[in-house]
Amino acid sequence: MEKRELLYEGKAKKIFKTDNQDILWVYYKDDATAFNNQKRGQIKNKGVINNKITNYFMNFLEKNKVSTHFIKEISDRETFVKRLEIIPLEVIVRNVVAGSFSKRYGICEGEMLKKSTIEFSYKNDELGDPFISEYSAVALELASEKEIEVVKKLSFEINDLLKGHLKIFNIKLVDFKLEFGKVKNGEIILGDEVSPDTCRFWDIKTHEKLDKDRFRNDLGNVEDAYNEILNRLKI
């Protein structure tokens, strides 16, 4: 496969075209951002770690009959993925009160939710990815009602699979962000990444944070936390 021109560069990844129009070449960077790009830095080997952890989870989900954009890992930082027509909604699945959810509703971080919940944000960097209701998403033609139902069903299914799997490694899946897109035949599948950048991972017993919150909130030991997830998963 031949790498062609840069298609897109985001906060954490570079996406390149290839000589196959249906396949993209993803390169994971060490750059770290928080608070809608207001805080910036680097985390040593973050790109390597996120690439490997994401591919681990994508393989796990594929084995459990959840379709993803993953094709093949080609280096420590690079992976081939299927080209998708991205649905411009970020899906936030929450199992435990944390982050902005805690602040918005005045509930102490760490409290278990009676039921896992989903929130949507409009995927738009210029607007800061604002929260959006399902009704507004349909009204703005970001997705159809049917597409949103499919996304919700897949998100809860992924949540159940990941929660159960991570318990084996004494990791609590607090909340996480997902992105979906459509392949040529219109099927909606999982895209983007599943990593300490996009998930809140806590140690089950101590509630030690093992994710980007350590960078976001200046907790220190950021690299150690990312490596801890990699090591626990035995990748």
LOTOR-633509 format. One record per atom (N, C-alpha, C): residue in one letter; x, y, z. Coordinates in pm, whole numbers, padded with zeros to 5 digits, always signed. Each point is the difference from the previous one (the first is absolute). Layout:
N
AXYZ
...
// end
This chain:
235
M+00085-00119+00000
M-00085+00119+00000
M+00089+00125+00000
E-00033+00094-00084
E+00082+00122-00012
E-00067+00117+00071
K+00077+00071+00083
K-00052+00119+00067
K-00003+00116-00099
R-00111+00073-00001
R-00014+00116-00088
R-00007+00127+00085
E-00069+00102-00048
E+00002+00130+00067
E-00077-00001+00132
L+00036+00097+00086
L-00068+00017+00127
L-00144+00043-00025
L-00094-00073+00057
L-00142+00032-00015
L-00048+00091+00111
Y+00049-00028+00122
Y-00048+00075+00117
Y+00099-00016+00114
E+00022+00107+00075
E+00079-00008+00122
E-00081+00052+00116
G-00022-00087+00099
G-00076+00037+00118
G+00090+00021+00120
K-00060+00003+00116
K+00075+00023+00123
K+00092-00116+00034
A-00039-00121-00036
A+00075-00118+00042
A+00049-00088-00114
K-00050+00026-00122
K+00033-00090-00111
K+00016+00077-00131
K+00076-00060-00091
K+00005+00043-00139
K-00063-00110-00085
I-00083+00041-00096
I-00068-00095-00086
I+00047+00023-00143
F+00053-00105-00062
F+00050+00009-00137
F-00085-00084-00094
K-00012+00046-00124
K-00059-00082-00105
K+00099-00111-00037
T-00051-00104-00064
T+00087-00104-00055
T-00036-00019-00147
D+00066-00093-00065
D-00032-00027-00140
D-00129-00081-00015
N-00063-00032+00112
N-00132-00062+00000
N-00097+00100+00061
Q-00098+00046-00077
Q-00089+00106+00047
Q-00085-00039+00121
D-00009-00129+00028
D-00082-00047+00113
D+00081-00023+00127
I+00131+00024-00007
I+00088-00025+00115
I+00080+00125+00035
L+00007+00031+00129
L+00077+00114+00048
L+00117-00048+00086
W+00101+00083+00010
W+00122-00027+00075
W+00001+00095+00120
V-00009-00054+00121
V-00008+00081+00122
V+00134+00000+00072
Y+00045+00119+00038
Y+00124+00017+00075
Y-00035+00066+00133
Y+00035-00064+00111
Y-00030+00050+00134
Y+00114+00088+00052
K-00035+00121+00045
K+00098+00098+00048
K+00014-00007+00153
D+00105+00064+00050
D+00021+00011+00145
D-00063+00126+00058
D-00058+00085-00085
D-00060+00125+00045
D-00119-00029+00092
A-00013+00083+00103
A-00112-00012+00093
A-00069+00135+00012
T-00133-00002-00001
T-00077+00123+00016
T-00112-00023+00101
A-00049+00109+00056
A-00114-00006+00093
A-00074+00133-00003
F-00123-00003+00048
F-00082+00121+00008
F-00010+00069-00136
N-00046-00079-00099
N-00017+00051-00136
N+00125+00068-00053
N+00111-00067+00020
N+00129+00042-00056
N+00064+00119+00073
Q-00058+00041+00113
Q+00057+00112+00075
Q+00127-00043+00074
K+00005-00126+00039
K+00120-00053+00065
K+00068-00097-00096
R+00130+00020-00019
R+00073-00085-00095
R+00128-00050+00063
G+00043-00116-00047
G+00127-00056+00047
G+00032-00125-00078
Q+00093-00076+00051
Q+00034-00129-00061
Q+00013-00105+00110
I-00036-00121-00035
I+00016-00115+00089
I+00089-00100-00072
K+00113-00031+00060
K+00099-00086-00064
K-00062-00134-00042
N+00017-00033-00128
N-00046-00127-00057
N-00152-00019+00005
K-00073+00109+00019
K-00147-00011+00003
K-00055-00059-00129
G+00058+00043-00112
G-00048-00050-00128
G+00015-00150-00014
V+00113-00051+00046
V+00024-00145-00004
V-00101-00073+00088
I-00016+00050+00121
I-00089-00065+00097
I-00145+00002-00048
N-00047+00118-00047
N-00139+00010-00045
N-00028-00084-00123
N+00097-00008-00090
N-00015-00084-00118
N-00019-00146+00041
K+00086-00048+00089
K-00005-00141+00040
K-00125-00032+00082
I-00036+00090+00092
I-00119-00023+00083
I-00127+00004-00086
T-00008+00099-00089
T-00116+00009-00089
T-00015-00126-00084
N+00108-00045-00059
N-00007-00119-00085
N-00035-00125+00080
Y+00046-00005+00124
Y-00036-00110+00090
Y-00152-00004+00020
F-00057+00117+00032
F-00144+00006+00024
F-00080-00024-00128
M+00048+00054-00111
M-00071-00023-00127
M-00002-00148-00034
N+00113-00069+00019
N+00005-00145-00024
N-00096-00074+00093
F-00001+00041+00127
F-00090-00061+00098
F-00146+00017-00042
L-00036+00120-00043
L-00139+00026-00040
L-00036-00078-00126
E+00092-00006-00096
E-00025-00077-00122
E-00028-00147+00033
K+00077-00054+00095
K-00020-00140+00040
K-00136-00020+00065
N-00056+00109+00051
N-00132-00005+00063
N-00109+00058-00090
K+00027-00003-00130
K-00098+00033-00104
K-00043+00146-00002
V+00090+00090+00041
V-00023+00144-00016
V+00094+00047-00111
S-00055+00051-00106
S+00081+00042-00115
S+00072+00132+00029
T+00127+00006-00038
T+00082+00120+00021
T+00073+00035-00130
H+00067+00116+00002
H+00075+00041-00120
H+00140-00062-00005
F+00039-00074+00101
F+00135-00056+00007
F+00026-00101-00112
I+00118+00014-00063
I+00044-00098-00100
I+00127-00070+00045
K+00107+00079+00023
K+00128-00062+00032
K+00094+00102+00063
E+00069-00041+00106
E+00107+00082+00058
E+00125-00019-00085
I+00060+00112-00043
I+00114-00011-00090
I+00132+00044+00063
S-00007+00069+00113
S+00120+00035+00076
S-00045+00039+00140
D+00093+00033+00086
D-00035+00039+00136
D-00096+00118+00005
R+00009+00088-00099
R-00083+00121+00000
R-00102+00005-00113
E-00002-00099-00087
E-00079+00011-00122
E-00092-00120-00021
T-00118+00030-00056
T-00100-00102-00021
T-00080+00030-00126
F-00036-00105-00073
F-00093+00013-00112
F-00142-00010+00054
V-00087+00090-00046
V-00142-00004+00039
V-00088+00020-00122
K-00125-00043+00012
K-00098+00022-00106
K-00039+00148-00004
R-00015+00051-00119
R-00045+00138-00015
R-00150+00007+00030
L-00038+00093+00085
L-00140+00013+00041
L-00054+00138-00034
E-00130+00005-00020
E-00072+00128+00000
E-00041+00025+00145
I+00076+00086+00066
I-00017+00017+00144
I-00134+00067+00033
I-00070-00056+00097
I-00119+00065+00056
I+00051+00106+00097
P-00034+00128-00019
P+00062+00107+00080
P-00056+00013+00142
L-00008-00113+00068
L-00044-00003+00139
L+00101-00080+00082
E+00041+00056+00113
E+00079-00077+00095
E-00095-00057+00103
V+00017-00127+00029
V-00088-00070+00094
V+00076-00020+00130
I-00052+00054+00109
I+00063-00017+00131
I-00084-00097+00082
V+00059-00115+00033
V-00068-00101+00081
V+00053+00013+00142
R-00091+00009+00096
R+00040+00021+00140
R-00054-00110+00090
N+00090-00056+00082
N-00037-00101+00099
N+00014+00051+00142
V+00091+00095+00018
V+00034+00055+00131
V+00005+00152-00013
V-00041+00071+00103
V+00004+00146-00002
V+00144+00047+00000
A+00035+00086-00098
A+00136+00054-00009
A-00001+00120-00094
G+00108+00080+00009
G+00021+00109-00094
G-00114+00101-00004
S-00037+00040-00121
S-00102+00105-00017
S-00136-00044+00052
F-00027-00129-00004
F-00129-00051+00052
F-00013+00030+00149
S+00110-00017+00072
S+00002+00029+00143
S-00025+00149+00026
K+00066+00084-00078
K-00013+00146+00019
K-00138+00050-00037
R-00056-00051-00108
R-00130+00047-00048
R-00113-00031+00097
Y+00008-00118+00063
Y-00111-00044+00082
Y+00030+00002+00150
G+00119+00048+00036
G+00034+00014+00141
G+00004-00131+00075
I+00046-00105-00068
I+00008-00133+00061
I+00147-00035+00016
C+00035-00058+00113
C+00140-00032+00027
C+00055-00100-00102
E+00121+00026-00046
E+00067-00089-00093
E+00018-00138+00065
G-00024-00103-00077
G+00018-00136+00050
G-00129-00072+00032
E-00112+00073+00004
E-00127-00065+00030
E-00047-00081-00120
M-00038-00125+00023
M-00049-00085-00108
M-00137+00049-00047
L-00019+00003-00129
L-00131+00035-00054
L-00092-00122+00009
K-00126+00024+00031
K-00095-00109+00010
K-00013-00074-00133
K+00020+00075-00108
K-00009-00057-00134
K+00100+00072-00090
S+00071-00074-00083
S+00093+00064-00094
S-00077+00095-00091
T+00061+00112-00032
T-00069+00101-00079
T+00085+00044-00118
I-00065+00063-00097
I+00068+00049-00120
I-00029+00148-00018
E+00102+00076-00037
E-00014+00139-00039
E+00063+00016-00138
F-00045+00101-00073
F+00056+00030-00131
F+00061+00139-00002
S+00108+00015-00074
S+00051+00133-00029
S+00018+00014-00151
Y-00016+00122-00046
Y+00015+00030-00142
Y+00149+00008-00031
K+00047-00086-00088
K+00143-00007-00031
K+00038+00120-00087
N+00045+00107+00067
N+00035+00124-00070
N+00102+00075+00085
D+00126-00005-00040
D+00109+00061+00077
D-00020+00149+00020
E-00049+00070-00103
E-00016+00145+00009
E-00102+00040+00106
L-00098-00085+00023
L-00103+00028+00100
L+00032-00064+00135
G+00111-00074+00006
G+00037-00065+00126
G-00078-00125+00030
D-00050-00069-00104
D-00074-00127+00017
D-00113+00012+00102
P-00097+00090-00022
P-00106+00021+00100
P-00093-00120+00014
F-00057-00016+00120
F-00101-00104+00020
F-00121+00030-00088
I-00064-00106-00047
I-00115+00015-00089
I-00100-00111+00030
S-00129+00032-00009
S-00103-00101+00021
S-00020-00083-00127
E-00062-00115+00016
E-00031-00083-00117
E-00090+00076-00098
Y-00098+00073+00055
Y-00095+00072-00084
Y+00070+00108-00082
S+00094+00071+00064
S+00073+00105-00073
S+00090-00062-00107
A+00060-00115+00033
A+00087-00067-00097
A-00079-00039-00125
V-00122-00048+00019
V-00086-00036-00113
V-00044+00126-00074
A-00039+00103+00074
A-00046+00125-00061
A+00108+00065-00085
L+00127-00011+00044
L+00112+00057-00073
L+00056-00095-00106
E-00066-00114-00015
E+00038-00101-00099
E+00142-00053+00020
L+00042-00010+00126
L+00130-00061+00031
L-00011-00151-00005
A-00119-00050+00028
A-00027-00144-00006
A-00151-00018-00002
S-00044-00113-00053
S-00144-00030-00001
S-00039-00066+00132
E-00129-00006+00026
E-00047-00067+00122
E+00045-00146+00001
K-00007-00065-00114
K+00041-00140-00010
K+00148-00015+00029
E+00081+00089-00054
E+00145-00006+00023
E+00033+00021+00147
I-00069+00091+00065
I+00025+00025+00142
I-00037-00122+00083
E-00108-00067-00035
E-00039-00122+00071
E+00106-00109-00016
V+00054-00013-00120
V+00106-00099-00024
V+00123+00035+00082
V+00038+00127+00001
V+00116+00046+00076
V-00018-00027+00149
K-00118+00027+00052
K-00025-00025+00143
K+00009-00149+00032
K-00060-00082-00084
K+00003-00146+00022
K+00144-00050-00001
L+00078+00044-00098
L+00140-00042-00008
L+00080+00050+00120
S-00025+00122+00042
S+00075+00059+00111
S-00023-00076+00130
F-00125-00035+00028
F-00029-00077+00122
F+00059-00141-00008
E-00003-00057-00120
E+00058-00133-00019
E+00152+00004+00024
I+00066+00102-00057
I+00144+00017+00020
I+00030+00023+00148
N-00082+00078+00065
N+00019+00028+00143
N-00003-00130+00081
D-00101-00082-00024
D-00012-00126+00074
D+00121-00090-00023
L+00043-00009-00126
L+00114-00086-00032
L+00129+00050+00066
L+00025+00131-00010
L+00124+00055+00056
L+00000-00004+00152
K-00112+00033+00062
K-00008-00003+00147
K+00034-00138+00053
G-00062-00101-00057
G+00024-00136+00045
G+00143-00044-00022
H+00055+00036-00115
H+00137-00039-00032
H+00101+00070+00091
L-00020+00127+00023
L+00097+00076+00079
L+00002-00041+00147
K-00111-00053+00050
K-00003-00047+00139
K+00105-00108+00025
I+00028-00078-00103
I+00100-00107+00011
I+00136+00059+00039
F+00025+00123-00044
F+00129+00065+00023
F-00007+00106+00111
N-00107-00010+00081
N-00020+00094+00112
N-00005+00146-00046
I-00066+00020-00113
I-00019+00134-00055
I-00149+00030-00006
K-00040+00116+00053
K-00139+00044-00007
K-00016+00096-00117
L-00096-00029-00086
L-00031+00089-00112
L-00101+00104+00049
V+00049+00118+00030
V-00082+00106+00059
V-00090+00064-00106
D+00060+00048-00107
D-00073+00053-00115
D+00093+00000-00120
F-00055+00024-00118
F+00084+00000-00119
F-00074+00063-00117
K+00076+00042-00100
K-00053+00065-00120
K+00016-00093-00120
L-00103-00008-00080
L+00003-00080-00122
L-00038+00086-00120
E+00051-00041-00117
E-00041+00062-00125
E-00033-00111-00100
F-00099+00026-00082
F-00047-00098-00096
F-00003+00059-00141
G+00002-00088-00098
G-00010+00044-00139
G-00059-00109-00085
K-00027+00035-00126
K-00062-00095-00093
K+00099-00042-00108
V-00001-00130-00029
V+00077-00051-00114
V-00088+00012-00125
K+00053-00044-00114
K-00068+00021-00128
K-00143-00054-00005
N-00022-00116+00064
N-00133-00060-00006
N-00098+00061+00101
G+00046+00102+00073
G-00087+00070+00095
G+00005-00055+00141
E+00072-00111+00022
E+00009-00056+00135
E+00074+00097+00092
I-00052+00015+00121
I+00063+00086+00100
I+00094-00085+00085
I+00127+00042+00007
I+00099-00075+00077
I+00080+00095+00089
L+00073-00056+00094
L+00080+00078+00092
L+00127+00052-00068
G+00032+00128+00024
G+00122+00059-00054
G+00085+00059+00111
D+00088+00093-00036
D+00085+00075+00091
D+00087-00092+00086
E+00001+00020+00133
E+00088-00078+00087
E-00069-00031+00133
V+00055-00097+00071
V-00043-00035+00137
V+00128-00011+00080
S+00030+00102+00080
S+00132+00010+00063
S-00010+00084+00127
P+00111+00015+00074
P-00002+00089+00117
P-00027+00146-00036
D+00008+00036-00128
D-00037+00135-00044
D-00151+00018-00003
T-00073-00107-00029
T-00144+00011-00022
T-00083-00071+00106
C+00065-00067+00094
C-00069-00073+00106
C+00051+00046+00137
R-00088-00005+00098
R+00045+00012+00139
R+00015-00140+00057
F+00123-00036+00030
F+00032-00129+00060
F+00044+00023+00145
W-00064-00069+00094
W+00040+00007+00141
W+00037-00139+00049
D+00096-00005+00091
D+00025-00126+00070
D-00125-00034+00082
I-00045-00124-00009
I-00126-00038+00066
I+00004+00021+00151
K+00112-00033+00062
K+00007+00007+00146
K+00035+00139+00052
T+00101+00063-00059
T+00050+00128+00053
T-00062+00123-00066
H-00066-00020-00115
H-00053+00109-00082
H+00109+00092-00053
E+00124-00049-00004
E+00108+00077-00061
E-00033+00021-00147
K+00019+00124-00047
K-00031+00033-00138
K+00114-00041-00092
L-00037-00072-00107
L+00100-00056-00092
L-00030+00044-00143
D-00018+00131-00017
D-00043+00053-00129
D+00040+00147-00014
K-00056+00067-00100
K+00041+00138-00031
K-00036+00100+00108
D-00085-00037+00095
D-00029+00090+00112
D+00128+00036+00076
R+00098-00086-00004
R+00126+00030+00070
R+00071+00118-00067
F-00012+00010-00132
F+00052+00116-00074
F-00094+00119+00016
R-00128-00026-00017
R-00102+00105+00003
R+00002+00076+00132
N+00017-00072+00109
N-00011+00060+00133
N+00133+00008+00075
D+00112-00010-00073
D+00134+00015+00057
D+00023-00093+00120
L-00037-00127-00017
L+00015-00096+00109
L+00137-00068+00000
G+00077+00020-00108
G+00132-00062-00008
G-00006-00147-00041
N+00117-00058-00024
N+00012-00142-00038
N-00088-00038-00119
V-00008+00092-00097
V-00086-00023-00117
V+00050-00118-00082
E+00129+00000-00031
E+00057-00109-00081
E-00016-00134+00071
D+00019+00000+00132
D-00013-00124+00076
D-00142-00056-00008
A-00098+00091+00003
A-00140-00043-00006
A-00032-00067-00133
Y+00043+00063-00109
Y-00024-00058-00133
Y+00069-00136-00012
N+00124-00007+00047
N+00074-00126-00004
N-00064-00106+00088
E-00062+00042+00110
E-00065-00095+00089
E-00114-00073-00070
I-00079+00074-00079
I-00108-00064-00075
I+00059-00099-00101
L+00102+00042-00070
L+00066-00088-00098
L+00050-00127+00068
N+00063+00015+00115
N+00058-00114+00071
N-00108-00093+00056
R-00107+00058+00054
R-00106-00084+00055
R-00069-00084-00108
L-00014+00059-00118
L-00062-00072-00110
L+00094-00101-00064
K+00128+00007+00041
K+00104-00092-00048
K+00011+00001-00152
I+00004+00121-00053
I+00010+00016-00146
I+00147-00010-00040
// end
